[in-house]
Amino acid sequence: MESSPFQSLVSLLSNILEAFTTALFVLEPKSRQLQMVASQSLSKHLPARVSLPLEQSGILSQVQKVGQVVHLDKLQEGALNLSATIPFYRDGESHIKGVFVVPVGDGGVLYVDTKFAWGFNDKQQKLIREVADVLHFLLQREASLSRQESYGRLFELWQKLAELPFKEEVVEEYCGSFLNECSQFLGSDYGFLALRQPGRSDQHLIAATSNVPRSLVNQSLPANQGLMGYVLENRKSLLVGRLNPSTSDHFLFLPSEGLPHQGTFWALPSEMALGHTLVMAFLSRQSLEWSPEEQFGVTHALEVLRLKLEHCCYQEECQHLRVYDSSTGMLNAVAFEARVDATLTNAMHNSLPFALALVQFEPWQILSTKVPPRQLRRWQGELAASIYNGLPREIVVGAMGENRYGFLFPGMTVQEAKPYLTAATDAGRKFIGSRVKGVRLQAQSGAVGFPQEGTRSEELWPLVSGRLYAALRTKSEKVSV
């Protein structure tokens, strides 16, 4: 008891009263146990540490629940059933003549007994009550200091987390640093950050502390097994105070995962706006207890992380929409033009040729009278895939409109690009011809070469567009005849 901040006051009271035993008990709300936090006794039967269930603590329970003082005086030998009334005397005690028990606030009890007098006189009772008031003040002060310490640690955690976006630009590194800070804050040995995509039956560890087996990181893990699977399936937080190694389902991901299964496990899920489920989890080798402030701090931190990841996802989605056509998945017109400009600059610096072509499928509008718009949009994507399949990776294809495509052939002349262009247009014609009866889709094209036919964008685009228009007009005149 030497380390207790209440010990000196309890000892002083005991010495003044010449008490046999003086002890301060405090209720632990979670466990509903009365813990002896300070004592001075002449008894050989009082253990150095005492923890009593509140319902089995005899007279202490009565005082704590009712909040009234109990004074038993003129006790004769054998008049008191000590094992039931004062159960903290482990092996029993005898010749106690008086007992005085007073509540200390809402959760404490101050116990004093004596073998030298038949109870306590009015002056002694007043002294015990006043000491109880001082102890109540000290208990409140201890609780306040403990909260301040928790809030200080909480502020320090959030300050570190707020600074992370300025230190870690890569999302994966940001997630790893974020998880490490939360794990250190809780004092856990292992930390995990798992992500499950909507409609998937697996999960991926997108971040983990460095001591997690590498076989678990960046690989597909089942989302319906173990404790992590339970959290993902039920989308509820899970706190296991003490894992049981002999219980078959007390593993996190896989039975053979190589992680300890005897400490504390805590997992928190968070639903993302795009349908993903994010889970942050912690595991310790030893049993740990976290205060409500600590749990609140990490729970709030997870929401901050979720918002950050959602921001990154939306940013990536926005960037994708800026660059790619939503129906075909190809570069959109603006992005394709920018690629042509970049290729032109590179070609001029390195004296390399390139070919630029436009292909248009007609009569496209007739398809809208044959199939509904949703199906037509789906066919646009499939048509684009049939055009793009088989082309070398260096050839760039862009969607310039519903039925118009741009082709960029870096390092090739128009003559060298012609076989690839013909193969792509033939694939497109066959695709539509096999799906709509009575529709014969034709492809017309125009092509231009750098540097033979132009050295600036202002020269190349009008020329290639004019050649496509001429091809379409020639075909239209033939059909009219």
Backbone torsions as a table, in degrees:
resi	resn	phi	psi	omega
1	MET	NA	-1.4	-174.8
2	GLU	-59.2	-31.5	-175.3
3	SER	-82.5	-7.0	-177.8
4	SER	-72.4	134.5	178.2
5	PRO	-70.6	-10.0	-178.8
6	PHE	-99.9	-4.5	-171.4
7	GLN	-64.0	-43.4	-175.8
8	SER	-62.9	-38.2	-179.6
9	LEU	-71.4	-40.2	177.4
10	VAL	-63.5	-42.3	178.8
11	SER	-65.3	-41.3	178.5
12	LEU	-60.5	-46.3	178.4
13	LEU	-61.0	-44.4	-179.1
14	SER	-62.2	-40.8	-179.9
15	ASN	-68.4	-41.0	-179.8
16	ILE	-63.6	-42.4	-177.8
17	LEU	-82.6	-10.7	-171.8
18	GLU	52.8	44.4	-177.8
19	ALA	-74.9	157.4	175.4
20	PHE	-79.4	-46.1	176.7
21	THR	-139.7	133.7	171.4
22	THR	-129.7	127.8	-175.7
23	ALA	-147.1	143.0	175.8
24	LEU	-110.4	126.9	179.0
25	PHE	-115.7	140.4	179.3
26	VAL	-126.7	136.4	-178.6
27	LEU	-81.7	130.2	171.3
28	GLU	-91.9	110.2	-172.9
29	PRO	-59.4	-39.2	-176.8
30	LYS	-65.7	-50.8	-176.0
31	SER	-86.5	-11.1	-175.7
32	ARG	55.0	43.8	179.0
33	GLN	-117.0	141.0	172.2
34	LEU	-90.5	117.8	-178.6
35	GLN	-102.8	132.2	175.0
36	MET	-81.5	115.4	-174.3
37	VAL	-104.2	-13.1	176.3
38	ALA	-160.6	143.0	179.9
39	SER	-162.1	157.0	168.4
40	GLN	-144.1	125.4	-173.9
41	SER	-149.2	150.1	172.7
42	LEU	-95.7	-0.9	-177.0
43	SER	-77.9	141.2	173.6
44	LYS	-87.6	-5.5	-175.5
45	HIS	-102.5	2.5	179.4
46	LEU	-97.4	115.6	-179.7
47	PRO	-65.5	159.0	178.6
48	ALA	-67.2	-32.2	177.9
49	ARG	-124.8	131.4	-178.3
50	VAL	-129.8	131.9	174.2
51	SER	-137.3	115.5	-175.2
52	LEU	-118.6	132.3	170.6
53	PRO	-58.7	136.2	-174.7
54	LEU	-56.5	-39.9	-177.0
55	GLU	-73.2	-11.9	-178.4
56	GLN	-119.8	29.3	-176.4
57	SER	-109.0	17.2	171.5
58	GLY	58.9	-128.2	-176.1
59	ILE	-63.7	-28.2	178.3
60	LEU	-63.9	-41.7	178.7
61	SER	-63.5	-41.2	179.9
62	GLN	-59.9	-45.8	-179.1
63	VAL	-68.0	-42.0	-177.4
64	GLN	-65.7	-40.2	-177.4
65	LYS	-75.5	-46.6	-174.6
66	VAL	-83.5	-29.9	-179.3
67	GLY	76.3	24.8	179.4
68	GLN	-115.1	151.8	179.3
69	VAL	-75.5	140.0	175.5
70	VAL	-119.7	125.8	178.2
71	HIS	-126.3	112.9	176.6
72	LEU	-108.3	115.4	-179.0
73	ASP	-122.6	167.5	178.7
74	LYS	54.4	42.8	179.2
75	LEU	-77.1	125.7	177.8
76	GLN	-89.7	157.7	178.7
77	GLU	-57.6	125.6	178.4
78	GLY	85.0	-3.4	-179.5
79	ALA	-76.1	-17.4	-175.7
80	LEU	-119.4	128.5	175.2
81	ASN	-82.3	90.8	-172.2
82	LEU	-62.9	-36.7	-177.2
83	SER	-62.8	-27.2	179.0
84	ALA	-97.0	-36.3	-174.6
85	THR	-85.4	-41.4	-180.0
86	ILE	-127.7	74.6	-171.0
87	PRO	-72.4	-8.1	-178.2
88	PHE	-78.4	-11.3	169.1
89	TYR	-75.9	100.6	-167.9
90	ARG	-57.1	-49.1	-176.7
91	ASP	-105.4	13.7	-179.2
92	GLY	91.7	158.9	-179.4
93	GLU	-144.2	160.3	-177.6
94	SER	-140.5	165.6	176.3
95	HIS	64.9	23.8	173.6
96	ILE	-77.1	126.2	-175.0
97	LYS	-103.3	-21.4	-179.0
98	GLY	-154.8	146.0	-179.3
99	VAL	-134.8	134.4	176.4
100	PHE	-133.2	120.9	-178.0
101	VAL	-126.5	129.2	-176.1
102	VAL	-132.1	139.4	178.3
103	PRO	-70.6	146.4	175.7
104	VAL	-117.6	96.2	-174.5
105	GLY	65.2	-146.4	-178.3
106	ASP	-93.3	-17.9	-173.2
107	GLY	-126.5	5.6	-177.6
108	GLY	-120.1	158.6	177.8
109	VAL	-139.5	129.3	175.8
110	LEU	-106.1	122.0	-176.5
111	TYR	-113.6	133.1	175.7
112	VAL	-138.0	134.0	172.7
113	ASP	-134.9	169.5	-176.1
114	THR	-148.2	150.4	173.1
115	LYS	-115.9	4.1	-172.5
116	PHE	-108.2	-9.3	179.5
117	ALA	-149.0	162.1	179.6
118	TRP	-84.0	66.3	179.5
119	GLY	99.4	-159.2	-175.8
120	PHE	-126.4	135.0	179.7
121	ASN	-76.8	176.1	-175.1
122	ASP	-60.3	-40.2	179.9
123	LYS	-64.0	-41.8	179.3
124	GLN	-67.3	-40.3	178.3
125	GLN	-61.8	-42.2	178.4
126	LYS	-61.4	-41.3	178.8
127	LEU	-62.8	-43.0	-179.6
128	ILE	-63.2	-42.1	179.1
129	ARG	-62.9	-41.8	-179.4
130	GLU	-66.9	-40.0	175.7
131	VAL	-63.3	-38.0	177.7
132	ALA	-61.7	-39.0	177.6
133	ASP	-63.5	-42.6	178.2
134	VAL	-64.0	-42.3	178.4
135	LEU	-62.4	-37.4	177.0
136	HIS	-61.3	-44.6	178.0
137	PHE	-60.5	-42.9	-179.7
138	LEU	-65.8	-38.2	177.7
139	LEU	-63.3	-42.7	177.8
140	GLN	-62.8	-40.7	179.7
141	ARG	-65.2	-42.0	177.6
142	GLU	-61.1	-44.0	179.4
143	ALA	-63.7	-40.2	179.2
144	SER	-64.8	-43.6	178.6
145	LEU	-64.2	-37.4	179.2
146	SER	-65.1	-41.9	177.6
147	ARG	-65.2	-41.4	178.8
148	GLN	-61.6	-40.3	177.9
149	GLU	-63.9	-42.7	178.4
150	SER	-63.1	-43.7	-179.9
151	TYR	-65.8	-34.8	177.5
152	GLY	-65.1	-44.2	177.7
153	ARG	-64.9	-37.1	179.7
154	LEU	-64.7	-44.6	178.6
155	PHE	-62.4	-40.5	179.6
156	GLU	-63.4	-40.5	177.8
157	LEU	-62.3	-50.7	-176.8
158	TRP	-65.3	-32.2	176.7
159	GLN	-64.6	-43.6	177.9
160	LYS	-63.6	-42.7	-179.3
161	LEU	-66.2	-34.7	179.1
162	ALA	-68.3	-27.1	-179.0
163	GLU	-84.9	-16.5	-175.3
164	LEU	-59.4	-43.2	-178.7
165	PRO	-58.5	-24.1	179.8
166	PHE	-85.1	-13.9	-179.2
167	LYS	-102.0	-36.7	-176.0
168	GLU	-114.7	111.8	-179.6
169	GLU	-89.6	-29.6	179.1
170	VAL	-79.8	131.6	-174.2
171	VAL	-59.8	-42.3	-178.2
172	GLU	-62.4	-42.0	179.2
173	GLU	-69.1	-36.3	177.0
174	TYR	-61.9	-45.7	179.6
175	CYS	-62.2	-41.8	179.3
176	GLY	-62.9	-45.4	179.1
177	SER	-65.7	-40.1	178.5
178	PHE	-59.8	-47.1	-179.3
179	LEU	-64.3	-40.9	179.5
180	ASN	-62.0	-41.6	179.4
181	GLU	-62.9	-44.5	179.8
182	CYS	-66.7	-38.6	180.0
183	SER	-65.9	-42.7	177.5
184	GLN	-65.8	-37.0	178.7
185	PHE	-60.6	-40.9	-178.8
186	LEU	-83.5	-14.7	-177.1
187	GLY	75.0	22.9	179.6
188	SER	-83.8	161.4	-179.3
189	ASP	-89.0	-29.9	-176.4
190	TYR	-132.2	147.3	175.7
191	GLY	-135.0	144.6	-177.1
192	PHE	-138.4	143.1	173.5
193	LEU	-132.3	109.3	-174.7
194	ALA	-112.6	149.7	-179.8
195	LEU	-131.9	132.0	175.7
196	ARG	-118.5	125.3	-180.0
197	GLN	-80.5	151.3	-178.0
198	PRO	-61.1	135.1	178.4
199	GLY	79.8	0.5	-178.6
200	ARG	-97.2	151.9	179.2
201	SER	-102.9	13.7	179.4
202	ASP	-130.1	170.6	178.2
203	GLN	-134.6	160.2	178.1
204	HIS	-130.6	137.3	172.6
205	LEU	-81.5	107.2	-179.7
206	ILE	-86.3	-13.2	175.6
207	ALA	-159.2	150.0	178.2
208	ALA	-159.3	154.9	175.0
209	THR	-66.1	158.8	-170.3
210	SER	-64.2	-20.8	-177.7
211	ASN	-88.4	-1.1	176.6
212	VAL	-72.9	133.7	180.0
213	PRO	-52.5	130.6	-177.3
214	ARG	-62.2	-21.2	179.7
215	SER	-66.5	-16.5	179.5
216	LEU	-93.3	-19.4	-173.1
217	VAL	-88.1	139.0	176.2
218	ASN	58.1	39.3	172.8
219	GLN	-142.0	159.8	-178.5
220	SER	-72.9	127.1	179.1
221	LEU	-122.7	145.0	-179.5
222	PRO	-61.8	141.0	-179.2
223	ALA	-101.5	9.5	-179.6
224	ASN	-125.0	19.3	179.4
225	GLN	-125.6	154.0	173.0
226	GLY	67.3	-174.3	-176.8
227	LEU	-69.5	-37.9	177.0
228	MET	-64.9	-38.3	176.4
229	GLY	-63.0	-37.9	178.2
230	TYR	-62.2	-43.7	-179.6
231	VAL	-65.3	-41.2	-179.8
232	LEU	-67.3	-39.9	-178.1
233	GLU	-70.8	-42.0	-175.5
234	ASN	-93.3	-16.4	179.6
235	ARG	54.9	42.7	176.5
236	LYS	-131.1	147.5	178.4
237	SER	-68.4	153.8	-177.8
238	LEU	-138.7	127.3	177.1
239	LEU	-125.9	114.2	177.1
240	VAL	-109.7	109.3	-175.0
241	GLY	-63.1	-36.5	179.0
242	ARG	-145.9	109.7	176.8
243	LEU	-67.5	147.5	179.7
244	ASN	-110.0	110.7	-177.4
245	PRO	-60.8	-25.4	-178.1
246	SER	-84.6	-6.8	177.0
247	THR	-85.8	127.4	-170.5
248	SER	-65.1	-28.1	-176.8
249	ASP	-100.4	12.7	177.8
250	HIS	-90.7	58.4	170.4
251	PHE	-128.7	164.1	-173.2
252	LEU	-89.2	-55.2	-176.0
253	PHE	-117.2	-54.1	-176.4
254	LEU	-135.4	147.5	179.2
255	PRO	-57.8	-29.7	-177.2
256	SER	-105.0	34.9	-171.4
257	GLU	-75.9	-16.2	179.3
258	GLY	78.2	27.8	178.0
259	LEU	-114.2	150.6	178.4
260	PRO	-67.4	143.5	-177.1
261	HIS	-124.8	37.6	-179.5
262	GLN	-128.9	-3.7	-177.0
263	GLY	-99.6	-150.3	-178.6
264	THR	-99.2	139.5	179.0
265	PHE	-127.3	134.7	178.7
266	TRP	-140.1	128.2	179.8
267	ALA	-132.6	137.6	-179.0
268	LEU	-126.7	123.0	176.6
269	PRO	-92.6	158.7	175.7
270	SER	-148.6	128.3	-178.8
271	GLU	-87.1	128.7	179.6
272	MET	-93.8	156.9	-174.2
273	ALA	-63.3	-29.0	-178.4
274	LEU	-88.2	7.6	176.9
275	GLY	97.4	-4.3	177.1
276	HIS	-74.5	153.6	173.1
277	THR	-114.0	122.5	-179.9
278	LEU	-106.0	132.8	179.3
279	VAL	-129.1	125.6	172.8
280	MET	-109.1	129.0	-174.2
281	ALA	-135.9	154.5	-178.3
282	PHE	-136.5	144.5	-179.2
283	LEU	-138.2	135.3	176.8
284	SER	-123.3	152.0	177.8
285	ARG	-72.2	-32.1	179.5
286	GLN	-109.8	159.2	178.1
287	SER	-69.5	134.0	179.8
288	LEU	-126.4	154.5	172.4
289	GLU	-126.0	130.0	-179.5
290	TRP	-110.6	138.5	-179.7
291	SER	-69.4	160.6	176.0
292	PRO	-57.3	-34.1	178.9
293	GLU	-65.8	-40.7	178.9
294	GLU	-65.1	-44.1	179.8
295	GLN	-65.6	-40.5	177.4
296	PHE	-62.3	-42.6	-177.8
297	GLY	-60.8	-44.7	-178.0
298	VAL	-73.4	-36.7	177.6
299	THR	-62.3	-43.1	177.6
300	HIS	-66.4	-38.2	179.2
301	ALA	-61.9	-38.5	178.6
302	LEU	-61.1	-38.4	178.5
303	GLU	-66.5	-35.4	175.6
304	VAL	-63.1	-43.3	178.6
305	LEU	-63.3	-42.6	178.9
306	ARG	-58.8	-45.4	179.6
307	LEU	-62.3	-38.7	178.6
308	LYS	-64.2	-45.1	-179.7
309	LEU	-66.9	-38.5	176.9
310	GLU	-63.1	-40.6	176.9
311	HIS	-59.3	-43.8	179.4
312	CYS	-64.0	-40.7	180.0
313	CYS	-64.8	-45.0	179.7
314	TYR	-66.7	-36.7	178.0
315	GLN	-63.4	-43.0	178.7
316	GLU	-66.1	-40.5	178.6
317	GLU	-64.1	-41.8	179.1
318	CYS	-63.3	-43.0	178.6
319	GLN	-63.4	-38.3	179.0
320	HIS	-63.6	-41.9	-180.0
321	LEU	-67.9	-28.9	177.5
322	ARG	-69.0	-29.2	-171.9
323	VAL	-103.1	-36.4	-171.3
324	TYR	-113.3	147.0	176.4
325	ASP	-74.4	132.6	-173.4
326	SER	-69.7	-28.3	-177.5
327	SER	-83.2	-37.9	-173.0
328	THR	-105.4	-21.6	-175.4
329	GLY	79.0	-0.2	176.9
330	MET	-84.2	171.1	172.0
331	LEU	-58.1	137.0	175.7
332	ASN	-77.6	178.2	-173.3
333	ALA	-61.2	-42.5	-178.0
334	VAL	-65.5	-44.9	-179.0
335	ALA	-66.8	-37.5	179.2
336	PHE	-65.0	-42.9	177.9
337	GLU	-61.7	-38.9	178.0
338	ALA	-65.3	-36.3	178.3
339	ARG	-67.3	-37.9	177.4
340	VAL	-62.4	-43.6	179.4
341	ASP	-62.4	-41.6	179.8
342	ALA	-66.2	-39.6	178.2
343	THR	-66.2	-37.5	178.7
344	LEU	-63.3	-45.0	179.2
345	THR	-61.6	-46.3	180.0
346	ASN	-63.5	-40.1	-179.5
347	ALA	-65.0	-38.2	179.3
348	MET	-67.4	-39.4	-178.7
349	HIS	-71.1	-31.4	-174.0
350	ASN	-111.7	8.6	178.4
351	SER	53.7	52.1	-179.9
352	LEU	-114.3	146.4	176.2
353	PRO	-85.3	165.2	166.6
354	PHE	-158.2	158.3	179.6
355	ALA	-118.5	142.9	178.4
356	LEU	-124.2	130.8	-177.3
357	ALA	-137.5	151.6	172.6
358	LEU	-122.7	136.2	179.2
359	VAL	-126.3	134.9	179.4
360	GLN	-131.6	133.1	179.8
361	PHE	-98.9	129.4	-179.6
362	GLU	-139.1	155.4	-6.1
363	PRO	-82.7	109.6	-174.7
364	TRP	-75.4	-38.8	-173.1
365	GLN	-63.4	-23.1	180.0
366	ILE	-66.0	-24.0	179.3
367	LEU	-65.3	-31.2	-179.0
368	SER	-66.6	-19.0	176.5
369	THR	-88.6	-6.1	-177.3
370	LYS	-106.9	-31.5	-175.1
371	VAL	-133.9	153.3	179.0
372	PRO	-69.6	159.8	-175.4
373	PRO	-58.4	-40.2	-178.1
374	ARG	-62.2	-42.7	179.6
375	GLN	-67.8	-35.5	179.8
376	LEU	-65.1	-39.9	177.4
377	ARG	-65.0	-38.1	177.4
378	ARG	-64.9	-38.4	178.1
379	TRP	-67.0	-32.1	177.2
380	GLN	-58.7	-45.1	178.9
381	GLY	-64.6	-41.1	-180.0
382	GLU	-70.0	-36.1	176.6
383	LEU	-63.6	-43.7	179.1
384	ALA	-60.9	-39.7	179.2
385	ALA	-65.6	-39.6	-180.0
386	SER	-67.7	-32.2	177.6
387	ILE	-70.8	-41.6	-173.2
388	TYR	-78.3	-30.3	-177.9
389	ASN	-62.4	135.9	178.1
390	GLY	91.9	-13.1	177.9
391	LEU	-80.9	145.0	174.2
392	PRO	-58.8	151.8	-174.3
393	ARG	-64.5	-26.5	-177.0
394	GLU	-75.1	-15.8	178.1
395	ILE	-78.3	129.8	-177.3
396	VAL	-104.2	132.0	178.7
397	VAL	-121.5	136.6	179.4
398	GLY	-131.0	149.4	176.9
399	ALA	-90.8	110.1	-177.4
400	MET	-94.2	-6.3	179.8
401	GLY	176.1	-172.6	-178.7
402	GLU	-58.8	-42.0	-173.9
403	ASN	-128.0	18.8	-179.2
404	ARG	-122.8	137.2	-177.8
405	TYR	-130.8	143.5	175.3
406	GLY	-105.0	142.1	179.7
407	PHE	-125.1	132.1	178.5
408	LEU	-123.1	124.2	-175.7
409	PHE	-115.7	85.9	-180.0
410	PRO	-64.4	138.0	176.3
411	GLY	74.8	7.6	-178.3
412	MET	-120.2	150.1	169.7
413	THR	-86.0	171.8	178.8
414	VAL	-62.4	-38.3	-179.7
415	GLN	-65.2	-39.7	179.6
416	GLU	-71.1	-29.2	-177.9
417	ALA	-82.5	-18.0	-172.9
418	LYS	-57.7	-44.9	-179.6
419	PRO	-60.1	-40.4	179.4
420	TYR	-66.3	-39.8	-179.6
421	LEU	-65.5	-41.3	179.4
422	THR	-65.0	-42.6	179.9
423	ALA	-63.1	-39.6	-179.4
424	ALA	-67.3	-43.6	-179.1
425	THR	-69.1	-36.8	177.1
426	ASP	-62.8	-40.3	178.8
427	ALA	-63.5	-38.9	178.4
428	GLY	-65.3	-43.5	179.0
429	ARG	-62.0	-43.8	-179.3
430	LYS	-65.0	-34.2	-177.7
431	PHE	-62.3	-50.7	-178.2
432	ILE	-71.7	-39.4	-177.9
433	GLY	-60.2	-27.8	-178.3
434	SER	-87.1	-3.8	-175.2
435	ARG	-114.1	-30.7	-177.5
436	VAL	-120.8	116.8	-178.6
437	LYS	-71.7	134.1	177.0
438	GLY	86.0	0.4	178.7
439	VAL	-110.4	121.0	177.4
440	ARG	-110.8	105.1	-177.5
441	LEU	-87.2	128.3	178.1
442	GLN	-113.0	150.2	179.7
443	ALA	-117.0	127.1	174.6
444	GLN	-114.4	149.0	-174.7
445	SER	-141.4	159.7	171.7
446	GLY	-138.4	141.6	-176.5
447	ALA	-137.8	153.9	179.0
448	VAL	-144.8	150.7	-177.1
449	GLY	-119.4	143.4	174.3
450	PHE	-107.1	135.9	7.7
451	PRO	-100.9	3.8	-172.5
452	GLN	-60.9	-38.2	-172.3
453	GLU	-111.1	2.5	178.1
454	GLY	169.3	147.5	-178.9
455	THR	-121.7	4.2	178.9
456	ARG	-134.6	153.8	178.2
457	SER	-59.3	-37.4	-179.5
458	GLU	-62.5	-20.7	177.7
459	GLU	-94.3	-39.8	-173.6
460	LEU	-70.6	-46.8	-175.3
461	TRP	-64.2	-48.3	177.5
462	PRO	-60.0	-35.9	-177.6
463	LEU	-68.7	-46.4	-178.2
464	VAL	-70.0	-36.0	178.0
465	SER	-67.6	-39.1	178.1
466	GLY	-63.3	-40.4	-179.9
467	ARG	-68.0	-36.7	175.9
468	LEU	-65.8	-43.3	179.4
469	TYR	-61.5	-41.1	179.7
470	ALA	-64.1	-39.5	179.3
471	ALA	-66.6	-41.2	179.0
472	LEU	-66.1	-38.8	-178.9
473	ARG	-68.3	-40.9	178.1
474	THR	-61.1	-43.2	-179.7
475	LYS	-65.7	-39.5	178.9
476	SER	-63.7	-39.2	179.6
477	GLU	-66.7	-38.1	178.5
478	LYS	-64.3	-40.4	-179.9
479	VAL	-67.0	-38.6	179.8
480	SER	-63.6	-42.1	178.4
481	VAL	-65.0	NA	NA
